[in-house]
Amino acid sequence: MSEELLLSTKNAGILLGVSEWTIERMARDGELPFVRVRGSLRIDRRDVLALIDARKREAAEEVAARKAAADAIRADADAAVNLPRRGRGRPRKAEGRRHA
């Protein structure tokens, strides 16, 4: 079974989950390479799959960067207020007279 190599804007949009108009705009803006066949835009299936992979990598990098930033902010906040670490228990009561 052979897969279609060049996709119409409609089929490329189905793969990406966007409209035909979005595919045309992406092609026009240089985000997605294309060829014209008798005036119609055609998108190489491999380029669509490569775009999906690139967007996944970008998303993973963004998540990692946000996590690192949140960890740094949390560490700065902990240092600023000098919070005790977990597991140390409650502070001791001051020694003195006990009431009966």
A tleap script that builds the chain and sets N, CA, C and O, in Angstrom:
source leaprc.protein.ff14SB
mol = sequence {
  NMET SER GLU GLU LEU LEU LEU SER THR LYS
  ASN ALA GLY ILE LEU LEU GLY VAL SER GLU
  TRP THR ILE GLU ARG MET ALA ARG ASP GLY
  GLU LEU PRO PHE VAL ARG VAL ARG GLY SER
  LEU ARG ILE ASP ARG ARG ASP VAL LEU ALA
  LEU ILE ASP ALA ARG LYS ARG GLU ALA ALA
  GLU GLU VAL ALA ALA ARG LYS ALA ALA ALA
  ASP ALA ILE ARG ALA ASP ALA ASP ALA ALA
  VAL ASN LEU PRO ARG ARG GLY ARG GLY ARG
  PRO ARG LYS ALA GLU GLY ARG ARG HIE CALA
}
set mol.1.N position { 0.847 -1.172 0.000 }
set mol.1.CA position { 0.000 0.000 0.000 }
set mol.1.C position { 0.890 1.232 0.000 }
set mol.1.O position { 1.779 1.361 0.841 }
set mol.2.N position { 0.660 2.108 -0.914 }
set mol.2.CA position { 1.503 3.295 -1.035 }
set mol.2.C position { 0.790 4.503 -0.443 }
set mol.2.O position { -0.403 4.713 -0.667 }
set mol.3.N position { 1.548 5.296 0.323 }
set mol.3.CA position { 0.971 6.501 0.914 }
set mol.3.C position { 1.142 7.656 -0.049 }
set mol.3.O position { 2.120 7.718 -0.794 }
set mol.4.N position { 0.195 8.562 -0.030 }
set mol.4.CA position { 0.248 9.732 -0.874 }
set mol.4.C position { 1.387 10.632 -0.409 }
set mol.4.O position { 1.449 11.002 0.764 }
set mol.5.N position { 2.296 10.988 -1.332 }
set mol.5.CA position { 3.448 11.796 -0.972 }
set mol.5.C position { 3.092 13.275 -0.900 }
set mol.5.O position { 3.461 13.958 0.056 }
set mol.6.N position { 2.384 13.767 -1.895 }
set mol.6.CA position { 1.963 15.172 -1.904 }
set mol.6.C position { 0.512 15.271 -1.466 }
set mol.6.O position { -0.368 14.605 -2.012 }
set mol.7.N position { 0.284 16.108 -0.480 }
set mol.7.CA position { -1.055 16.256 0.075 }
set mol.7.C position { -1.701 17.548 -0.388 }
set mol.7.O position { -1.022 18.549 -0.617 }
set mol.8.N position { -3.009 17.516 -0.523 }
set mol.8.CA position { -3.757 18.748 -0.766 }
set mol.8.C position { -3.767 19.547 0.533 }
set mol.8.O position { -3.414 19.025 1.591 }
set mol.9.N position { -4.169 20.801 0.452 }
set mol.9.CA position { -4.259 21.608 1.669 }
set mol.9.C position { -5.285 21.008 2.622 }
set mol.9.O position { -5.121 21.085 3.840 }
set mol.10.N position { -6.335 20.414 2.082 }
set mol.10.CA position { -7.354 19.791 2.919 }
set mol.10.C position { -6.772 18.622 3.707 }
set mol.10.O position { -6.963 18.535 4.920 }
set mol.11.N position { -6.057 17.716 3.020 }
set mol.11.CA position { -5.487 16.556 3.688 }
set mol.11.C position { -4.360 16.930 4.652 }
set mol.11.O position { -4.223 16.323 5.714 }
set mol.12.N position { -3.562 17.922 4.285 }
set mol.12.CA position { -2.520 18.401 5.199 }
set mol.12.C position { -3.172 18.992 6.451 }
set mol.12.O position { -2.683 18.807 7.565 }
set mol.13.N position { -4.274 19.698 6.250 }
set mol.13.CA position { -5.004 20.269 7.379 }
set mol.13.C position { -5.574 19.201 8.289 }
set mol.13.O position { -5.595 19.363 9.510 }
set mol.14.N position { -6.035 18.117 7.703 }
set mol.14.CA position { -6.562 17.007 8.509 }
set mol.14.C position { -5.446 16.426 9.376 }
set mol.14.O position { -5.656 16.153 10.558 }
set mol.15.N position { -4.258 16.236 8.793 }
set mol.15.CA position { -3.132 15.691 9.566 }
set mol.15.C position { -2.741 16.611 10.722 }
set mol.15.O position { -2.411 16.140 11.810 }
set mol.16.N position { -2.780 17.928 10.485 }
set mol.16.CA position { -2.380 18.893 11.511 }
set mol.16.C position { -3.539 19.324 12.407 }
set mol.16.O position { -3.329 19.945 13.449 }
set mol.17.N position { -4.746 18.996 12.002 }
set mol.17.CA position { -5.902 19.391 12.796 }
set mol.17.C position { -6.239 20.865 12.660 }
set mol.17.O position { -6.721 21.492 13.604 }
set mol.18.N position { -5.982 21.417 11.471 }
set mol.18.CA position { -6.279 22.830 11.206 }
set mol.18.C position { -7.041 22.931 9.885 }
set mol.18.O position { -7.204 21.940 9.174 }
set mol.19.N position { -7.498 24.124 9.573 }
set mol.19.CA position { -8.267 24.316 8.342 }
set mol.19.C position { -7.355 24.431 7.113 }
set mol.19.O position { -6.144 24.616 7.231 }
set mol.20.N position { -7.968 24.318 5.946 }
set mol.20.CA position { -7.240 24.517 4.687 }
set mol.20.C position { -6.632 25.907 4.637 }
set mol.20.O position { -5.517 26.092 4.150 }
set mol.21.N position { -7.372 26.878 5.142 }
set mol.21.CA position { -6.907 28.272 5.119 }
set mol.21.C position { -5.659 28.443 5.974 }
set mol.21.O position { -4.756 29.203 5.625 }
set mol.22.N position { -5.618 27.742 7.081 }
set mol.22.CA position { -4.434 27.812 7.945 }
set mol.22.C position { -3.236 27.206 7.229 }
set mol.22.O position { -2.129 27.737 7.321 }
set mol.23.N position { -3.440 26.102 6.519 }
set mol.23.CA position { -2.354 25.483 5.753 }
set mol.23.C position { -1.853 26.456 4.686 }
set mol.23.O position { -0.646 26.613 4.500 }
set mol.24.N position { -2.777 27.103 3.990 }
set mol.24.CA position { -2.374 28.068 2.961 }
set mol.24.C position { -1.589 29.222 3.578 }
set mol.24.O position { -0.600 29.678 3.005 }
set mol.25.N position { -2.024 29.692 4.737 }
set mol.25.CA position { -1.320 30.790 5.411 }
set mol.25.C position { 0.070 30.336 5.864 }
set mol.25.O position { 1.042 31.078 5.727 }
set mol.26.N position { 0.162 29.115 6.403 }
set mol.26.CA position { 1.453 28.586 6.838 }
set mol.26.C position { 2.412 28.466 5.652 }
set mol.26.O position { 3.601 28.761 5.774 }
set mol.27.N position { 1.890 28.033 4.514 }
set mol.27.CA position { 2.718 27.924 3.308 }
set mol.27.C position { 3.160 29.312 2.849 }
set mol.27.O position { 4.331 29.520 2.533 }
set mol.28.N position { 2.239 30.244 2.813 }
set mol.28.CA position { 2.543 31.609 2.383 }
set mol.28.C position { 3.566 32.273 3.302 }
set mol.28.O position { 4.428 33.024 2.846 }
set mol.29.N position { 3.462 31.982 4.622 }
set mol.29.CA position { 4.357 32.595 5.609 }
set mol.29.C position { 5.697 31.872 5.729 }
set mol.29.O position { 6.567 32.297 6.489 }
set mol.30.N position { 5.865 30.778 4.978 }
set mol.30.CA position { 7.131 30.060 4.984 }
set mol.30.C position { 7.277 29.028 6.090 }
set mol.30.O position { 8.357 28.463 6.259 }
set mol.31.N position { 6.217 28.769 6.848 }
set mol.31.CA position { 6.268 27.755 7.910 }
set mol.31.C position { 6.216 26.343 7.353 }
set mol.31.O position { 6.693 25.400 7.985 }
set mol.32.N position { 5.646 26.203 6.186 }
set mol.32.CA position { 5.424 24.881 5.597 }
set mol.32.C position { 5.799 24.934 4.113 }
set mol.32.O position { 5.170 25.660 3.343 }
set mol.33.N position { 6.819 24.171 3.708 }
set mol.33.CA position { 7.204 24.162 2.286 }
set mol.33.C position { 6.078 23.588 1.416 }
set mol.33.O position { 5.310 22.733 1.856 }
set mol.34.N position { 6.000 24.071 0.190 }
set mol.34.CA position { 4.944 23.609 -0.713 }
set mol.34.C position { 5.428 23.670 -2.152 }
set mol.34.O position { 6.445 24.288 -2.467 }
set mol.35.N position { 4.670 23.011 -3.009 }
set mol.35.CA position { 4.853 23.124 -4.456 }
set mol.35.C position { 3.481 23.420 -5.049 }
set mol.35.O position { 2.447 23.128 -4.449 }
set mol.36.N position { 3.500 24.000 -6.230 }
set mol.36.CA position { 2.239 24.235 -6.934 }
set mol.36.C position { 2.143 23.230 -8.079 }
set mol.36.O position { 3.079 23.065 -8.861 }
set mol.37.N position { 1.010 22.573 -8.157 }
set mol.37.CA position { 0.732 21.651 -9.255 }
set mol.37.C position { -0.517 22.169 -9.940 }
set mol.37.O position { -1.614 22.119 -9.385 }
set mol.38.N position { -0.334 22.667 -11.158 }
set mol.38.CA position { -1.446 23.265 -11.915 }
set mol.38.C position { -2.204 24.303 -11.095 }
set mol.38.O position { -3.432 24.376 -11.142 }
set mol.39.N position { -1.455 25.098 -10.348 }
set mol.39.CA position { -2.063 26.184 -9.585 }
set mol.39.C position { -2.496 25.823 -8.172 }
set mol.39.O position { -2.788 26.711 -7.371 }
set mol.40.N position { -2.542 24.534 -7.857 }
set mol.40.CA position { -2.974 24.109 -6.526 }
set mol.40.C position { -1.765 23.863 -5.631 }
set mol.40.O position { -0.745 23.329 -6.069 }
set mol.41.N position { -1.901 24.264 -4.366 }
set mol.41.CA position { -0.832 24.001 -3.401 }
set mol.41.C position { -0.789 22.519 -3.069 }
set mol.41.O position { -1.825 21.885 -2.870 }
set mol.42.N position { 0.416 21.978 -3.011 }
set mol.42.CA position { 0.607 20.608 -2.565 }
set mol.42.C position { 1.711 20.625 -1.510 }
set mol.42.O position { 2.734 21.294 -1.660 }
set mol.43.N position { 1.475 19.873 -0.446 }
set mol.43.CA position { 2.386 19.829 0.687 }
set mol.43.C position { 2.944 18.416 0.787 }
set mol.43.O position { 2.196 17.439 0.761 }
set mol.44.N position { 4.261 18.318 0.902 }
set mol.44.CA position { 4.908 17.008 1.065 }
set mol.44.C position { 4.540 16.453 2.442 }
set mol.44.O position { 4.694 17.127 3.460 }
set mol.45.N position { 4.060 15.234 2.451 }
set mol.45.CA position { 3.646 14.576 3.702 }
set mol.45.C position { 4.785 14.557 4.718 }
set mol.45.O position { 4.549 14.731 5.913 }
set mol.46.N position { 6.020 14.346 4.252 }
set mol.46.CA position { 7.174 14.323 5.159 }
set mol.46.C position { 7.381 15.674 5.829 }
set mol.46.O position { 7.809 15.734 6.982 }
set mol.47.N position { 7.082 16.763 5.115 }
set mol.47.CA position { 7.207 18.096 5.707 }
set mol.47.C position { 6.163 18.316 6.798 }
set mol.47.O position { 6.439 18.954 7.814 }
set mol.48.N position { 4.973 17.787 6.581 }
set mol.48.CA position { 3.923 17.896 7.607 }
set mol.48.C position { 4.338 17.119 8.855 }
set mol.48.O position { 4.209 17.619 9.973 }
set mol.49.N position { 4.835 15.897 8.663 }
set mol.49.CA position { 5.267 15.083 9.799 }
set mol.49.C position { 6.469 15.707 10.500 }
set mol.49.O position { 6.570 15.639 11.725 }
set mol.50.N position { 7.383 16.317 9.739 }
set mol.50.CA position { 8.541 17.000 10.332 }
set mol.50.C position { 8.087 18.211 11.150 }
set mol.50.O position { 8.654 18.495 12.205 }
set mol.51.N position { 7.072 18.919 10.669 }
set mol.51.CA position { 6.536 20.064 11.413 }
set mol.51.C position { 5.927 19.601 12.736 }
set mol.51.O position { 6.109 20.245 13.769 }
set mol.52.N position { 5.214 18.498 12.698 }
set mol.52.CA position { 4.621 17.948 13.927 }
set mol.52.C position { 5.732 17.605 14.929 }
set mol.52.O position { 5.636 17.946 16.108 }
set mol.53.N position { 6.778 16.934 14.455 }
set mol.53.CA position { 7.893 16.574 15.342 }
set mol.53.C position { 8.571 17.820 15.910 }
set mol.53.O position { 8.904 17.858 17.094 }
set mol.54.N position { 8.774 18.829 15.082 }
set mol.54.CA position { 9.415 20.065 15.544 }
set mol.54.C position { 8.570 20.756 16.606 }
set mol.54.O position { 9.100 21.246 17.603 }
set mol.55.N position { 7.260 20.797 16.395 }
set mol.55.CA position { 6.374 21.436 17.379 }
set mol.55.C position { 6.362 20.662 18.691 }
set mol.55.O position { 6.266 21.263 19.761 }
set mol.56.N position { 6.459 19.331 18.623 }
set mol.56.CA position { 6.529 18.525 19.841 }
set mol.56.C position { 7.797 18.845 20.618 }
set mol.56.O position { 7.761 19.011 21.837 }
set mol.57.N position { 8.931 18.931 19.903 }
set mol.57.CA position { 10.196 19.265 20.559 }
set mol.57.C position { 10.131 20.648 21.195 }
set mol.57.O position { 10.573 20.833 22.329 }
set mol.58.N position { 9.580 21.623 20.468 }
set mol.58.CA position { 9.450 22.985 20.999 }
set mol.58.C position { 8.606 22.990 22.269 }
set mol.58.O position { 8.941 23.663 23.243 }
set mol.59.N position { 7.517 22.240 22.250 }
set mol.59.CA position { 6.634 22.188 23.421 }
set mol.59.C position { 7.354 21.561 24.610 }
set mol.59.O position { 7.228 22.046 25.735 }
set mol.60.N position { 8.108 20.489 24.372 }
set mol.60.CA position { 8.841 19.828 25.455 }
set mol.60.C position { 9.909 20.760 26.029 }
set mol.60.O position { 10.106 20.804 27.244 }
set mol.61.N position { 10.597 21.503 25.162 }
set mol.61.CA position { 11.615 22.445 25.626 }
set mol.61.C position { 10.980 23.573 26.437 }
set mol.61.O position { 11.542 24.016 27.438 }
set mol.62.N position { 9.810 24.034 26.003 }
set mol.62.CA position { 9.116 25.099 26.725 }
set mol.62.C position { 8.684 24.624 28.112 }
set mol.62.O position { 8.816 25.359 29.091 }
set mol.63.N position { 8.175 23.412 28.196 }
set mol.63.CA position { 7.762 22.855 29.489 }
set mol.63.C position { 8.970 22.739 30.422 }
set mol.63.O position { 8.882 23.082 31.601 }
set mol.64.N position { 10.102 22.255 29.890 }
set mol.64.CA position { 11.312 22.110 30.705 }
set mol.64.C position { 11.807 23.473 31.182 }
set mol.64.O position { 12.227 23.610 32.331 }
set mol.65.N position { 11.760 24.483 30.311 }
set mol.65.CA position { 12.214 25.820 30.687 }
set mol.65.C position { 11.302 26.422 31.753 }
set mol.65.O position { 11.781 27.054 32.694 }
set mol.66.N position { 9.997 26.229 31.611 }
set mol.66.CA position { 9.064 26.752 32.619 }
set mol.66.C position { 9.247 26.060 33.964 }
set mol.66.O position { 9.163 26.698 35.014 }
set mol.67.N position { 9.497 24.757 33.931 }
set mol.67.CA position { 9.721 24.018 35.176 }
set mol.67.C position { 10.992 24.506 35.854 }
set mol.67.O position { 11.013 24.694 37.070 }
set mol.68.N position { 12.056 24.714 35.074 }
set mol.68.CA position { 13.314 25.201 35.639 }
set mol.68.C position { 13.133 26.592 36.243 }
set mol.68.O position { 13.673 26.880 37.311 }
set mol.69.N position { 12.379 27.450 35.566 }
set mol.69.CA position { 12.129 28.799 36.086 }
set mol.69.C position { 11.310 28.742 37.370 }
set mol.69.O position { 11.594 29.469 38.322 }
set mol.70.N position { 10.302 27.887 37.398 }
set mol.70.CA position { 9.472 27.756 38.606 }
set mol.70.C position { 10.296 27.205 39.760 }
set mol.70.O position { 10.136 27.651 40.896 }
set mol.71.N position { 11.176 26.244 39.493 }
set mol.71.CA position { 12.040 25.691 40.537 }
set mol.71.C position { 12.981 26.755 41.084 }
set mol.71.O position { 13.219 26.815 42.290 }
set mol.72.N position { 13.517 27.596 40.201 }
set mol.72.CA position { 14.422 28.665 40.636 }
set mol.72.C position { 13.682 29.686 41.489 }
set mol.72.O position { 14.207 30.140 42.506 }
set mol.73.N position { 12.481 30.047 41.090 }
set mol.73.CA position { 11.684 31.004 41.861 }
set mol.73.C position { 11.352 30.424 43.230 }
set mol.73.O position { 11.434 31.114 44.246 }
set mol.74.N position { 10.976 29.146 43.244 }
set mol.74.CA position { 10.649 28.480 44.497 }
set mol.74.C position { 11.868 28.442 45.424 }
set mol.74.O position { 11.739 28.686 46.624 }
set mol.75.N position { 13.046 28.140 44.877 }
set mol.75.CA position { 14.268 28.089 45.679 }
set mol.75.C position { 14.606 29.475 46.231 }
set mol.75.O position { 15.016 29.599 47.385 }
set mol.76.N position { 14.436 30.512 45.415 }
set mol.76.CA position { 14.694 31.881 45.874 }
set mol.76.C position { 13.721 32.272 46.977 }
set mol.76.O position { 14.110 32.895 47.964 }
set mol.77.N position { 12.455 31.904 46.806 }
set mol.77.CA position { 11.445 32.250 47.813 }
set mol.77.C position { 11.730 31.520 49.121 }
set mol.77.O position { 11.600 32.110 50.194 }
set mol.78.N position { 12.111 30.265 49.053 }
set mol.78.CA position { 12.438 29.495 50.252 }
set mol.78.C position { 13.641 30.103 50.962 }
set mol.78.O position { 13.655 30.205 52.189 }
set mol.79.N position { 14.639 30.504 50.202 }
set mol.79.CA position { 15.831 31.099 50.799 }
set mol.79.C position { 15.505 32.453 51.425 }
set mol.79.O position { 16.053 32.805 52.469 }
set mol.80.N position { 14.613 33.210 50.786 }
set mol.80.CA position { 14.277 34.542 51.275 }
set mol.80.C position { 13.541 34.500 52.613 }
set mol.80.O position { 13.763 35.361 53.464 }
set mol.81.N position { 12.690 33.533 52.806 }
set mol.81.CA position { 11.927 33.456 54.054 }
set mol.81.C position { 12.508 32.426 55.010 }
set mol.81.O position { 11.994 32.235 56.112 }
set mol.82.N position { 13.577 31.764 54.591 }
set mol.82.CA position { 14.279 30.811 55.439 }
set mol.82.C position { 13.332 29.766 56.025 }
set mol.82.O position { 13.290 29.549 57.236 }
set mol.83.N position { 12.583 29.130 55.145 }
set mol.83.CA position { 11.626 28.119 55.581 }
set mol.83.C position { 12.353 26.857 56.016 }
set mol.83.O position { 13.345 26.463 55.403 }
set mol.84.N position { 11.860 26.223 57.073 }
set mol.84.CA position { 12.472 24.951 57.458 }
set mol.84.C position { 12.124 23.892 56.427 }
set mol.84.O position { 11.088 23.960 55.766 }
set mol.85.N position { 12.995 22.930 56.305 }
set mol.85.CA position { 12.733 21.842 55.362 }
set mol.85.C position { 11.744 20.872 55.966 }
set mol.85.O position { 11.587 20.808 57.185 }
set mol.86.N position { 11.088 20.128 55.122 }
set mol.86.CA position { 10.139 19.111 55.600 }
set mol.86.C position { 10.879 18.047 56.399 }
set mol.86.O position { 12.043 17.745 56.137 }
set mol.87.N position { 10.178 17.489 57.375 }
set mol.87.CA position { 10.747 16.383 58.116 }
set mol.87.C position { 11.484 16.808 59.383 }
set mol.87.O position { 11.937 15.957 60.148 }
set mol.88.N position { 11.606 18.105 59.610 }
set mol.88.CA position { 12.306 18.552 60.807 }
set mol.88.C position { 11.414 18.503 62.043 }
set mol.88.O position { 11.916 18.529 63.167 }
set mol.89.N position { 10.154 18.435 61.856 }
set mol.89.CA position { 9.236 18.388 62.995 }
set mol.89.C position { 8.881 19.773 63.496 }
set mol.89.O position { 9.263 20.790 62.917 }
set mol.90.N position { 8.132 19.778 64.601 }
set mol.90.CA position { 7.705 21.058 65.173 }
set mol.90.C position { 8.811 21.642 66.045 }
set mol.90.O position { 9.637 20.902 66.581 }
set mol.91.N position { 8.830 22.957 66.188 }
set mol.91.CA position { 9.830 23.569 67.063 }
set mol.91.C position { 9.556 23.194 68.520 }
set mol.91.O position { 8.415 22.931 68.899 }
set mol.92.N position { 10.601 23.172 69.320 }
set mol.92.CA position { 10.468 22.835 70.731 }
set mol.92.C position { 9.759 23.956 71.466 }
set mol.92.O position { 9.849 25.129 71.103 }
set mol.93.N position { 9.038 23.547 72.532 }
set mol.93.CA position { 8.393 24.538 73.397 }
set mol.93.C position { 9.449 25.090 74.345 }
set mol.93.O position { 10.393 24.397 74.725 }
set mol.94.N position { 9.272 26.333 74.712 }
set mol.94.CA position { 10.177 26.945 75.662 }
set mol.94.C position { 10.019 26.272 77.023 }
set mol.94.O position { 8.901 26.011 77.469 }
set mol.95.N position { 11.141 25.994 77.677 }
set mol.95.CA position { 11.079 25.354 78.992 }
set mol.95.C position { 10.665 26.370 80.025 }
set mol.95.O position { 11.049 27.537 79.943 }
set mol.96.N position { 9.896 25.948 80.982 }
set mol.96.CA position { 9.451 26.842 82.041 }
set mol.96.C position { 8.534 26.083 82.975 }
set mol.96.O position { 8.526 24.853 83.020 }
set mol.97.N position { 7.760 26.856 83.719 }
set mol.97.CA position { 6.844 26.214 84.658 }
set mol.97.C position { 5.710 25.554 83.921 }
set mol.97.O position { 5.214 26.039 82.904 }
set mol.98.N position { 5.320 24.430 84.474 }
set mol.98.CA position { 4.160 23.733 83.922 }
set mol.98.C position { 2.979 24.012 84.815 }
set mol.98.O position { 3.101 24.052 86.039 }
set mol.99.N position { 1.857 24.200 84.205 }
set mol.99.CA position { 0.628 24.440 84.960 }
set mol.99.C position { -0.104 23.130 85.135 }
set mol.99.O position { -0.150 22.297 84.229 }
set mol.100.N position { -0.667 22.962 86.293 }
set mol.100.CA position { -1.356 21.726 86.596 }
set mol.100.C position { -2.790 21.756 86.198 }
set mol.100.O position { -3.505 20.773 86.393 }
savepdb mol mol.pdb
quit
